[in-house]
């Protein structure tokens, strides 16, 4: 049986607009949540693009998880 990665959603309320990213993965260790650096960078970029109106206000992380982040 494959190991299931826990997923959650994050919601930001900025200037009375709700921005939401669903299904982003995280890890739990000793009851603490941890986020992969790649996931964190993508969440930040997604949020910035949503606020700039380049992305919709709700995004499913599973659909953008394979996009490359080149810094």
Phi and psi restraints in degrees (range 20) as a CNS / XPLOR table:
assign (resid 1 and name C) (resid 2 and name N)
       (resid 2 and name CA) (resid 2 and name C) 1.0 -74.7 20.0 2
assign (resid 2 and name N) (resid 2 and name CA)
       (resid 2 and name C) (resid 3 and name N) 1.0 145.0 20.0 2
assign (resid 2 and name C) (resid 3 and name N)
       (resid 3 and name CA) (resid 3 and name C) 1.0 -73.4 20.0 2
assign (resid 3 and name N) (resid 3 and name CA)
       (resid 3 and name C) (resid 4 and name N) 1.0 127.8 20.0 2
assign (resid 3 and name C) (resid 4 and name N)
       (resid 4 and name CA) (resid 4 and name C) 1.0 -91.6 20.0 2
assign (resid 4 and name N) (resid 4 and name CA)
       (resid 4 and name C) (resid 5 and name N) 1.0 129.8 20.0 2
assign (resid 4 and name C) (resid 5 and name N)
       (resid 5 and name CA) (resid 5 and name C) 1.0 -86.5 20.0 2
assign (resid 5 and name N) (resid 5 and name CA)
       (resid 5 and name C) (resid 6 and name N) 1.0 129.0 20.0 2
assign (resid 5 and name C) (resid 6 and name N)
       (resid 6 and name CA) (resid 6 and name C) 1.0 -67.0 20.0 2
assign (resid 6 and name N) (resid 6 and name CA)
       (resid 6 and name C) (resid 7 and name N) 1.0 147.2 20.0 2
assign (resid 6 and name C) (resid 7 and name N)
       (resid 7 and name CA) (resid 7 and name C) 1.0 -134.7 20.0 2
assign (resid 7 and name N) (resid 7 and name CA)
       (resid 7 and name C) (resid 8 and name N) 1.0 154.8 20.0 2
assign (resid 7 and name C) (resid 8 and name N)
       (resid 8 and name CA) (resid 8 and name C) 1.0 -147.6 20.0 2
assign (resid 8 and name N) (resid 8 and name CA)
       (resid 8 and name C) (resid 9 and name N) 1.0 -175.7 20.0 2
assign (resid 8 and name C) (resid 9 and name N)
       (resid 9 and name CA) (resid 9 and name C) 1.0 -126.7 20.0 2
assign (resid 9 and name N) (resid 9 and name CA)
       (resid 9 and name C) (resid 10 and name N) 1.0 154.4 20.0 2
assign (resid 9 and name C) (resid 10 and name N)
       (resid 10 and name CA) (resid 10 and name C) 1.0 -122.1 20.0 2
assign (resid 10 and name N) (resid 10 and name CA)
       (resid 10 and name C) (resid 11 and name N) 1.0 143.1 20.0 2
assign (resid 10 and name C) (resid 11 and name N)
       (resid 11 and name CA) (resid 11 and name C) 1.0 -130.5 20.0 2
assign (resid 11 and name N) (resid 11 and name CA)
       (resid 11 and name C) (resid 12 and name N) 1.0 130.3 20.0 2
assign (resid 11 and name C) (resid 12 and name N)
       (resid 12 and name CA) (resid 12 and name C) 1.0 -115.0 20.0 2
assign (resid 12 and name N) (resid 12 and name CA)
       (resid 12 and name C) (resid 13 and name N) 1.0 139.1 20.0 2
assign (resid 12 and name C) (resid 13 and name N)
       (resid 13 and name CA) (resid 13 and name C) 1.0 -113.5 20.0 2
assign (resid 13 and name N) (resid 13 and name CA)
       (resid 13 and name C) (resid 14 and name N) 1.0 109.6 20.0 2
assign (resid 13 and name C) (resid 14 and name N)
       (resid 14 and name CA) (resid 14 and name C) 1.0 -126.7 20.0 2
assign (resid 14 and name N) (resid 14 and name CA)
       (resid 14 and name C) (resid 15 and name N) 1.0 122.9 20.0 2
assign (resid 14 and name C) (resid 15 and name N)
       (resid 15 and name CA) (resid 15 and name C) 1.0 51.7 20.0 2
assign (resid 15 and name N) (resid 15 and name CA)
       (resid 15 and name C) (resid 16 and name N) 1.0 46.3 20.0 2
assign (resid 15 and name C) (resid 16 and name N)
       (resid 16 and name CA) (resid 16 and name C) 1.0 64.5 20.0 2
assign (resid 16 and name N) (resid 16 and name CA)
       (resid 16 and name C) (resid 17 and name N) 1.0 19.4 20.0 2
assign (resid 16 and name C) (resid 17 and name N)
       (resid 17 and name CA) (resid 17 and name C) 1.0 -117.8 20.0 2
assign (resid 17 and name N) (resid 17 and name CA)
       (resid 17 and name C) (resid 18 and name N) 1.0 133.1 20.0 2
assign (resid 17 and name C) (resid 18 and name N)
       (resid 18 and name CA) (resid 18 and name C) 1.0 -93.4 20.0 2
assign (resid 18 and name N) (resid 18 and name CA)
       (resid 18 and name C) (resid 19 and name N) 1.0 125.4 20.0 2
assign (resid 18 and name C) (resid 19 and name N)
       (resid 19 and name CA) (resid 19 and name C) 1.0 -113.6 20.0 2
assign (resid 19 and name N) (resid 19 and name CA)
       (resid 19 and name C) (resid 20 and name N) 1.0 133.8 20.0 2
assign (resid 19 and name C) (resid 20 and name N)
       (resid 20 and name CA) (resid 20 and name C) 1.0 -137.4 20.0 2
assign (resid 20 and name N) (resid 20 and name CA)
       (resid 20 and name C) (resid 21 and name N) 1.0 135.2 20.0 2
assign (resid 20 and name C) (resid 21 and name N)
       (resid 21 and name CA) (resid 21 and name C) 1.0 -120.4 20.0 2
assign (resid 21 and name N) (resid 21 and name CA)
       (resid 21 and name C) (resid 22 and name N) 1.0 121.6 20.0 2
assign (resid 21 and name C) (resid 22 and name N)
       (resid 22 and name CA) (resid 22 and name C) 1.0 -100.1 20.0 2
assign (resid 22 and name N) (resid 22 and name CA)
       (resid 22 and name C) (resid 23 and name N) 1.0 153.5 20.0 2
assign (resid 22 and name C) (resid 23 and name N)
       (resid 23 and name CA) (resid 23 and name C) 1.0 64.2 20.0 2
assign (resid 23 and name N) (resid 23 and name CA)
       (resid 23 and name C) (resid 24 and name N) 1.0 35.8 20.0 2
assign (resid 23 and name C) (resid 24 and name N)
       (resid 24 and name CA) (resid 24 and name C) 1.0 -89.1 20.0 2
assign (resid 24 and name N) (resid 24 and name CA)
       (resid 24 and name C) (resid 25 and name N) 1.0 141.0 20.0 2
assign (resid 24 and name C) (resid 25 and name N)
       (resid 25 and name CA) (resid 25 and name C) 1.0 -80.2 20.0 2
assign (resid 25 and name N) (resid 25 and name CA)
       (resid 25 and name C) (resid 26 and name N) 1.0 151.2 20.0 2
assign (resid 25 and name C) (resid 26 and name N)
       (resid 26 and name CA) (resid 26 and name C) 1.0 -149.7 20.0 2
assign (resid 26 and name N) (resid 26 and name CA)
       (resid 26 and name C) (resid 27 and name N) 1.0 169.6 20.0 2
assign (resid 26 and name C) (resid 27 and name N)
       (resid 27 and name CA) (resid 27 and name C) 1.0 -121.0 20.0 2
assign (resid 27 and name N) (resid 27 and name CA)
       (resid 27 and name C) (resid 28 and name N) 1.0 155.5 20.0 2
assign (resid 27 and name C) (resid 28 and name N)
       (resid 28 and name CA) (resid 28 and name C) 1.0 -123.8 20.0 2
assign (resid 28 and name N) (resid 28 and name CA)
       (resid 28 and name C) (resid 29 and name N) 1.0 130.0 20.0 2
assign (resid 28 and name C) (resid 29 and name N)
       (resid 29 and name CA) (resid 29 and name C) 1.0 -140.4 20.0 2
assign (resid 29 and name N) (resid 29 and name CA)
       (resid 29 and name C) (resid 30 and name N) 1.0 122.8 20.0 2
assign (resid 29 and name C) (resid 30 and name N)
       (resid 30 and name CA) (resid 30 and name C) 1.0 52.1 20.0 2
assign (resid 30 and name N) (resid 30 and name CA)
       (resid 30 and name C) (resid 31 and name N) 1.0 45.9 20.0 2
assign (resid 30 and name C) (resid 31 and name N)
       (resid 31 and name CA) (resid 31 and name C) 1.0 63.4 20.0 2
assign (resid 31 and name N) (resid 31 and name CA)
       (resid 31 and name C) (resid 32 and name N) 1.0 15.7 20.0 2
assign (resid 31 and name C) (resid 32 and name N)
       (resid 32 and name CA) (resid 32 and name C) 1.0 -109.8 20.0 2
assign (resid 32 and name N) (resid 32 and name CA)
       (resid 32 and name C) (resid 33 and name N) 1.0 141.1 20.0 2
assign (resid 32 and name C) (resid 33 and name N)
       (resid 33 and name CA) (resid 33 and name C) 1.0 -89.6 20.0 2
assign (resid 33 and name N) (resid 33 and name CA)
       (resid 33 and name C) (resid 34 and name N) 1.0 137.9 20.0 2
assign (resid 33 and name C) (resid 34 and name N)
       (resid 34 and name CA) (resid 34 and name C) 1.0 -129.2 20.0 2
assign (resid 34 and name N) (resid 34 and name CA)
       (resid 34 and name C) (resid 35 and name N) 1.0 145.7 20.0 2
assign (resid 34 and name C) (resid 35 and name N)
       (resid 35 and name CA) (resid 35 and name C) 1.0 -122.0 20.0 2
assign (resid 35 and name N) (resid 35 and name CA)
       (resid 35 and name C) (resid 36 and name N) 1.0 133.9 20.0 2
assign (resid 35 and name C) (resid 36 and name N)
       (resid 36 and name CA) (resid 36 and name C) 1.0 -61.3 20.0 2
assign (resid 36 and name N) (resid 36 and name CA)
       (resid 36 and name C) (resid 37 and name N) 1.0 144.9 20.0 2
assign (resid 36 and name C) (resid 37 and name N)
       (resid 37 and name CA) (resid 37 and name C) 1.0 -59.3 20.0 2
assign (resid 37 and name N) (resid 37 and name CA)
       (resid 37 and name C) (resid 38 and name N) 1.0 -41.5 20.0 2
assign (resid 37 and name C) (resid 38 and name N)
       (resid 38 and name CA) (resid 38 and name C) 1.0 -62.0 20.0 2
assign (resid 38 and name N) (resid 38 and name CA)
       (resid 38 and name C) (resid 39 and name N) 1.0 -41.6 20.0 2
assign (resid 38 and name C) (resid 39 and name N)
       (resid 39 and name CA) (resid 39 and name C) 1.0 -64.5 20.0 2
assign (resid 39 and name N) (resid 39 and name CA)
       (resid 39 and name C) (resid 40 and name N) 1.0 -43.8 20.0 2
assign (resid 39 and name C) (resid 40 and name N)
       (resid 40 and name CA) (resid 40 and name C) 1.0 -61.7 20.0 2
assign (resid 40 and name N) (resid 40 and name CA)
       (resid 40 and name C) (resid 41 and name N) 1.0 -43.8 20.0 2
assign (resid 40 and name C) (resid 41 and name N)
       (resid 41 and name CA) (resid 41 and name C) 1.0 -63.1 20.0 2
assign (resid 41 and name N) (resid 41 and name CA)
       (resid 41 and name C) (resid 42 and name N) 1.0 -42.7 20.0 2
assign (resid 41 and name C) (resid 42 and name N)
       (resid 42 and name CA) (resid 42 and name C) 1.0 -65.2 20.0 2
assign (resid 42 and name N) (resid 42 and name CA)
       (resid 42 and name C) (resid 43 and name N) 1.0 -40.8 20.0 2
assign (resid 42 and name C) (resid 43 and name N)
       (resid 43 and name CA) (resid 43 and name C) 1.0 -60.5 20.0 2
assign (resid 43 and name N) (resid 43 and name CA)
       (resid 43 and name C) (resid 44 and name N) 1.0 -42.6 20.0 2
assign (resid 43 and name C) (resid 44 and name N)
       (resid 44 and name CA) (resid 44 and name C) 1.0 -63.8 20.0 2
assign (resid 44 and name N) (resid 44 and name CA)
       (resid 44 and name C) (resid 45 and name N) 1.0 -44.6 20.0 2
assign (resid 44 and name C) (resid 45 and name N)
       (resid 45 and name CA) (resid 45 and name C) 1.0 -64.8 20.0 2
assign (resid 45 and name N) (resid 45 and name CA)
       (resid 45 and name C) (resid 46 and name N) 1.0 -42.5 20.0 2
assign (resid 45 and name C) (resid 46 and name N)
       (resid 46 and name CA) (resid 46 and name C) 1.0 -60.9 20.0 2
assign (resid 46 and name N) (resid 46 and name CA)
       (resid 46 and name C) (resid 47 and name N) 1.0 -46.0 20.0 2
assign (resid 46 and name C) (resid 47 and name N)
       (resid 47 and name CA) (resid 47 and name C) 1.0 -59.7 20.0 2
assign (resid 47 and name N) (resid 47 and name CA)
       (resid 47 and name C) (resid 48 and name N) 1.0 -46.9 20.0 2
assign (resid 47 and name C) (resid 48 and name N)
       (resid 48 and name CA) (resid 48 and name C) 1.0 -59.6 20.0 2
assign (resid 48 and name N) (resid 48 and name CA)
       (resid 48 and name C) (resid 49 and name N) 1.0 -42.2 20.0 2
assign (resid 48 and name C) (resid 49 and name N)
       (resid 49 and name CA) (resid 49 and name C) 1.0 -68.8 20.0 2
assign (resid 49 and name N) (resid 49 and name CA)
       (resid 49 and name C) (resid 50 and name N) 1.0 -35.4 20.0 2
assign (resid 49 and name C) (resid 50 and name N)
       (resid 50 and name CA) (resid 50 and name C) 1.0 -64.8 20.0 2
assign (resid 50 and name N) (resid 50 and name CA)
       (resid 50 and name C) (resid 51 and name N) 1.0 -45.8 20.0 2
assign (resid 50 and name C) (resid 51 and name N)
       (resid 51 and name CA) (resid 51 and name C) 1.0 -64.2 20.0 2
assign (resid 51 and name N) (resid 51 and name CA)
       (resid 51 and name C) (resid 52 and name N) 1.0 -34.1 20.0 2
assign (resid 51 and name C) (resid 52 and name N)
       (resid 52 and name CA) (resid 52 and name C) 1.0 -81.5 20.0 2
assign (resid 52 and name N) (resid 52 and name CA)
       (resid 52 and name C) (resid 53 and name N) 1.0 4.2 20.0 2
assign (resid 52 and name C) (resid 53 and name N)
       (resid 53 and name CA) (resid 53 and name C) 1.0 63.9 20.0 2
assign (resid 53 and name N) (resid 53 and name CA)
       (resid 53 and name C) (resid 54 and name N) 1.0 29.2 20.0 2
assign (resid 53 and name C) (resid 54 and name N)
       (resid 54 and name CA) (resid 54 and name C) 1.0 -91.4 20.0 2
assign (resid 54 and name N) (resid 54 and name CA)
       (resid 54 and name C) (resid 55 and name N) 1.0 -20.2 20.0 2
assign (resid 54 and name C) (resid 55 and name N)
       (resid 55 and name CA) (resid 55 and name C) 1.0 -125.4 20.0 2
assign (resid 55 and name N) (resid 55 and name CA)
       (resid 55 and name C) (resid 56 and name N) 1.0 157.9 20.0 2
assign (resid 55 and name C) (resid 56 and name N)
       (resid 56 and name CA) (resid 56 and name C) 1.0 -63.7 20.0 2
assign (resid 56 and name N) (resid 56 and name CA)
       (resid 56 and name C) (resid 57 and name N) 1.0 166.4 20.0 2
assign (resid 56 and name C) (resid 57 and name N)
       (resid 57 and name CA) (resid 57 and name C) 1.0 -78.8 20.0 2
assign (resid 57 and name N) (resid 57 and name CA)
       (resid 57 and name C) (resid 58 and name N) 1.0 -10.7 20.0 2
assign (resid 57 and name C) (resid 58 and name N)
       (resid 58 and name CA) (resid 58 and name C) 1.0 -131.3 20.0 2
assign (resid 58 and name N) (resid 58 and name CA)
       (resid 58 and name C) (resid 59 and name N) 1.0 129.8 20.0 2
assign (resid 58 and name C) (resid 59 and name N)
       (resid 59 and name CA) (resid 59 and name C) 1.0 -135.0 20.0 2
assign (resid 59 and name N) (resid 59 and name CA)
       (resid 59 and name C) (resid 60 and name N) 1.0 141.1 20.0 2
assign (resid 59 and name C) (resid 60 and name N)
       (resid 60 and name CA) (resid 60 and name C) 1.0 -92.0 20.0 2
assign (resid 60 and name N) (resid 60 and name CA)
       (resid 60 and name C) (resid 61 and name N) 1.0 115.0 20.0 2
assign (resid 60 and name C) (resid 61 and name N)
       (resid 61 and name CA) (resid 61 and name C) 1.0 -57.0 20.0 2
assign (resid 61 and name N) (resid 61 and name CA)
       (resid 61 and name C) (resid 62 and name N) 1.0 -34.1 20.0 2
assign (resid 61 and name C) (resid 62 and name N)
       (resid 62 and name CA) (resid 62 and name C) 1.0 -56.1 20.0 2
assign (resid 62 and name N) (resid 62 and name CA)
       (resid 62 and name C) (resid 63 and name N) 1.0 -29.9 20.0 2
assign (resid 62 and name C) (resid 63 and name N)
       (resid 63 and name CA) (resid 63 and name C) 1.0 -79.6 20.0 2
assign (resid 63 and name N) (resid 63 and name CA)
       (resid 63 and name C) (resid 64 and name N) 1.0 -17.9 20.0 2
assign (resid 63 and name C) (resid 64 and name N)
       (resid 64 and name CA) (resid 64 and name C) 1.0 -117.3 20.0 2
assign (resid 64 and name N) (resid 64 and name CA)
       (resid 64 and name C) (resid 65 and name N) 1.0 2.1 20.0 2
assign (resid 64 and name C) (resid 65 and name N)
       (resid 65 and name CA) (resid 65 and name C) 1.0 -60.3 20.0 2
assign (resid 65 and name N) (resid 65 and name CA)
       (resid 65 and name C) (resid 66 and name N) 1.0 -28.4 20.0 2
assign (resid 65 and name C) (resid 66 and name N)
       (resid 66 and name CA) (resid 66 and name C) 1.0 -91.4 20.0 2
assign (resid 66 and name N) (resid 66 and name CA)
       (resid 66 and name C) (resid 67 and name N) 1.0 1.3 20.0 2
assign (resid 66 and name C) (resid 67 and name N)
       (resid 67 and name CA) (resid 67 and name C) 1.0 -69.8 20.0 2
assign (resid 67 and name N) (resid 67 and name CA)
       (resid 67 and name C) (resid 68 and name N) 1.0 138.1 20.0 2
assign (resid 67 and name C) (resid 68 and name N)
       (resid 68 and name CA) (resid 68 and name C) 1.0 -77.6 20.0 2
assign (resid 68 and name N) (resid 68 and name CA)
       (resid 68 and name C) (resid 69 and name N) 1.0 140.5 20.0 2
assign (resid 68 and name C) (resid 69 and name N)
       (resid 69 and name CA) (resid 69 and name C) 1.0 -110.1 20.0 2
assign (resid 69 and name N) (resid 69 and name CA)
       (resid 69 and name C) (resid 70 and name N) 1.0 109.0 20.0 2
assign (resid 69 and name C) (resid 70 and name N)
       (resid 70 and name CA) (resid 70 and name C) 1.0 -112.0 20.0 2
assign (resid 70 and name N) (resid 70 and name CA)
       (resid 70 and name C) (resid 71 and name N) 1.0 118.4 20.0 2
